[in-house]
Amino acid sequence: MSDQSRTLAVLGPTNTGKTHYAIERMLGYRTGIIGLPLRLLAREVYDKIVAVRGPSVVALVTGEERIVPERTQYWVCTVEAMPEGMGADFVAVDEIQLCADPERGHVFTDRLLRMRGLRETQFLGSHTMRPTIAALVPGVEFLSRERMSQLSYSGPKKIARMPARSAIVGFSVENVYAIAELLRRQKGGAAVVMGALSPRTRNAQVDLYQNGDVDYLVATDAIGMGLNLDIDHVAFSSLTKFDGRRMRQLQPNELGQIAGRAGRGMSHGTFGVTGEAPDLDPELAQAITEHRFAPVRKLEWRNARLAYGSTAALIASLEARPEHELLARAREADDLGALKALAELPDVARRASDAQAVRLLWDVCRIPDFRGISAAEHAGLLERIFCDLVEFGRVPDDWLAGQVRRIDRTDGDIDTLSKRLAYIRTWTYVAQRKGWVDDENHWRGATRAVEDRLSDALHGALTQRFVDRRTSVLLRRLKQKEAMVAEVNETGDVTVEGEFVGRLAGFRFVQDRTAAGNEARTLQQASLQALAPHFHLKADRFYNAPDTEIDFTEQGGLLWGKEAVGKLTAGADALKPQVVAFVDDEAGADVAAKVQRRLQHFIDRKIATLFEPLLNIQRDETLSGLARGFGFRMVEGYGILPRGEVAGEVKALDQEARGALRKHGIRFGQFTVFLPLLLKPAPTRLRLVLWSLSNGLDEFPEAPPPGLVTVPAHDHAPKGYFTMAGYRAAGERAIRIDMLERLADMLRGEDTRGGFEAKADMLSITGMTLEQFAGLMQGLGYKAERGEREKVKPVDQAIAEAPADAAEVTETTVGDAAAEIADTGEAAFLAEPAAQAEVPAGIAETPEEELPPGETPEVAAPEVEVFYTFAWAPRAHRPRGERPAQGARGAPNAAGDRGKQGRPGKPKGKPGKGKPREGREEQGAKSFSARPEKKDRIDPDNPFAAALMGLRTKG
């Protein structure tokens, strides 16, 4: 061991983070080993470390499980399974106070005396171990840790009055099952946790509790060993336990270890008694709350220096007495008892003839008696295993297969499945021993698969017996002429003594109308009384339900799944609506309050999530002056303000104020000032509900379907609806405001006074036909003039449709024509129809004599297309009721503003050149007139004209 090695005792009560601290320290070294008191806790710690470092460097070694990757750096083990001689940098042993445990204490004492890390060693446990550790471990340092939350005693409580999130502790299987059955009847169910359960079963049961499916946990004292659960209250059903030999009183430190599981992190916890357990003495209760316990005086010890010369020498070395006064020889454990029994058998004595055989015999005797049938039967099993290992060098496959096959059944009740699980643990342990079976990987996988199947079956049986998931209705006697029992099925149907009496819709009972007279009154009274506990259980489930199960309707209703459980009402603040819960009076004030709180939490979190950018503006203390005032206007407008309504305020903002607001995502558009993130479907849906509430609407308008750029602009929509929906009404359609801003960017480069035609991109982003687009533009304040003209065909199409002689036009000719078009910088058109143009050489018309007699050549009618020219309409030409986005003089710029006009033909900047910078919308771009058409331009899309242009160029 290095001279720099440090030995540290980290001592304190429960909920101090000792284990977490040790894990962090271990991960700071290259290699480490941590020993834990339970395989359940070992699996929990293993999963945590794997989540941080990955499975390739973490090993898990317990009596029945062995996961050891080739590149293992960190070993997570039960204390008995900690590997020796590894030379790890870090070593930790948890719950070191178990050195005083009569059954397993000698193992912990051995680790305390002999296990060390090369660089750091930690012993984690109670303050009661301080004096003995100081006396037995030279150079040890002590680190005290305080409990992170308070623990208080709440006295006796009946199980019927047990608060939610409670753990009730029993000290026998029968006691645990009886309490769980009582909780099922009175509280809707409980999860069961015992040390004898497999990790898989235990984890599945814990998930029932942790997920809120049940609010109660019934457990043995196994929960006192570091299992981290969300427990608010611990109740002892007894203060005595059977320790394997006799019934005895629980020691104060044992009570404190278990009671300390109440409260986690900074949450305070309470403990008390229930059932037949007497009230705690005040001094004892105070000692537990203050974590004051008598120090440990003696540690259980068994000699670790074993002699393997013979069975007698081995037994003698195991029974050696300690030399230190703080150490007491451990009582005879099961493994030593099995060794003594086997040593007397002739077959075993004959085979245990040398040190190697004696060592093997000792390894076999250390197989735990998981079955717990009898010492003699356990010894018989060990004899068979030892003899086979000596004779054949392994446990025969056929015999092992037969043993496993008999256990691999998932039928039967809880007790039967529990016994099979105990049996398979024996063979899982055997399969984990190196060299005991032929194919270790096969048998480890086979035994683990059987254990998993039995674990799942046991979990299902426990849940079926102790949890009423389908209805969670409490069965109790009614104070009637005769006892009656009410049940509720999965669809909410309520039956009393097999008679249908009504339905439970959410937290309201709807009575069946077919019953009448005395029968109806009797059934109603029975159902409401029987449903009282169900209301509480359903409210508990609802309170713990995730937000994904709750939703609001577009009319302000609140749903849990498909059940109506409340509605929204307007609050003093538009972004803080209030909740009204739908709960029957018979359910009680507690249920109504719980449902109301859960719904309020839901809508508050929904608003905080969907309107986060808006709330950030409200919370930003750095905003001041006009910027702060405008920010509050944005909040009042739910993140959307028509620019025409705040034109003066926008104009008053300087660039610094605008920059501060833009940091919150606010966009100062030409038509609208808005937060783009709040245009998504979810915020829009919620915004319309909140707006409808604050405006006191009787019927709330629904949000437009997601993804639509434009929607019909109905006249019956309430004022302000389209703005809250994220649209702007323009004529017969309303366009989404972000798409409108994109359209405005495109209009910036157009001649709004001289007139312009719609581009393909304009139609594309709006998703409109040309006629619909014309209506939209009129709604935005433009004049649309309809016209018709001959449709010009593209060059490729014209060449394809030309007569065969046209093929003589060379590529050079067409190329020259294209070059001339490119030089002009704009499209050229023929002054006359193509049929009247001069026909170049090489392109001849069809001779009339080649036509059949009496026929004349057919001339195809030119194809006509409709087009619109848009220009900013003066107020006189604007449709009645329409007005521009900004009220100013002159023709509008792209923002819809009227400002100073530049001279015609002198645009500010190149039209359509790149996207405008944000902030230019207030300055306004000067309008300019389009370049007039030249009548002598040649249409480049006409092949005949292109050829003609080429000939002219050559001439």
Sequence and secondary structure as in RCSB ss.txt:
>XXXX:A:sequence
MSDQSRTLAVLGPTNTGKTHYAIERMLGYRTGIIGLPLRLLAREVYDKIVAVRGPSVVALVTGEERIVPERTQYW
VCTVEAMPEGMGADFVAVDEIQLCADPERGHVFTDRLLRMRGLRETQFLGSHTMRPTIAALVPGVEFLSRERMSQ
LSYSGPKKIARMPARSAIVGFSVENVYAIAELLRRQKGGAAVVMGALSPRTRNAQVDLYQNGDVDYLVATDAIGM
GLNLDIDHVAFSSLTKFDGRRMRQLQPNELGQIAGRAGRGMSHGTFGVTGEAPDLDPELAQAITEHRFAPVRKLE
WRNARLAYGSTAALIASLEARPEHELLARAREADDLGALKALAELPDVARRASDAQAVRLLWDVCRIPDFRGISA
AEHAGLLERIFCDLVEFGRVPDDWLAGQVRRIDRTDGDIDTLSKRLAYIRTWTYVAQRKGWVDDENHWRGATRAV
EDRLSDALHGALTQRFVDRRTSVLLRRLKQKEAMVAEVNETGDVTVEGEFVGRLAGFRFVQDRTAAGNEARTLQQ
ASLQALAPHFHLKADRFYNAPDTEIDFTEQGGLLWGKEAVGKLTAGADALKPQVVAFVDDEAGADVAAKVQRRLQ
HFIDRKIATLFEPLLNIQRDETLSGLARGFGFRMVEGYGILPRGEVAGEVKALDQEARGALRKHGIRFGQFTVFL
PLLLKPAPTRLRLVLWSLSNGLDEFPEAPPPGLVTVPAHDHAPKGYFTMAGYRAAGERAIRIDMLERLADMLRGE
DTRGGFEAKADMLSITGMTLEQFAGLMQGLGYKAERGEREKVKPVDQAIAEAPADAAEVTETTVGDAAAEIADTG
EAAFLAEPAAQAEVPAGIAETPEEELPPGETPEVAAPEVEVFYTFAWAPRAHRPRGERPAQGARGAPNAAGDRGK
QGRPGKPKGKPGKGKPREGREEQGAKSFSARPEKKDRIDPDNPFAAALMGLRTKG
>XXXX:A:secstr
  TT EEEEEE  SSS HHHHHHHHHHTSSSEEEEES HHHHHHHHHHHHHHH GGGEEEE SS EE  TT  EE
EEEGGG  SS   SEEEES GGGGG TTTHHHHHHHHHH   SSEEEEEE GGGHHHHHHHSTT EEEE   SS 
EEEEEE  GGG  SSEEEE SSHHHHHHHHHHHHHHHSB EEE TTS HHHHHHHHHHHHTTS SEEEE GGGGS
S     SEEEES SEEE SSSEEE  HHHHHHHHTTSS TT  EEEEE TT     HHHHHHHHHT       EE
E   S   SSHHHHHHHHT   SSTTEEE    HHHHHHHHHHTSHHHHHH  SHHHHHHHHHHHTS   S S H
HHHHHHHHHHHHHHHHHSS  HHHHHHHHHHH    S HHHHHHHHHHHHHHHHHHHSTTSSS HHHHHHHHHHH
HHHHHHHHHHHHHHHHB TTT       SSSS   EEE TT EEEETTEEEEEEETBEEEE TT  HHHHHHHHH
HHHHHHHHHHHHHHHHHHTS GGGEEE TTSEEEETTEEEEEEE  SSTTS EEEE B GGG HHHHHHHHHHHH
HHHHHHHHHHTHHHHHHHH TT  HHHHHHHHHHHHTTTEEEGGGSHHHHHH  HHHHHHHHTTT EE SSEEE 
GGGGSHHHHHHHHHHHHHHTT SS      TT SEEE  TTS TTHHHHHTEEEETTEEEEHHHHHHHHHHHTTS
 TTT B   HHHHHHHT  HHHHHHHHHHTTEEEEEEEEE    HHHHHHHS GGGGGS HHHHHHHHHHHHHHT
S    SS GGGS   TT     GGGS TT         EEEEEEEEE  GGGS TT   SS  SSSB TTS B  
   TT  SS TT S   TTGGGT           TT   TT HHHHHHHHHHHH 
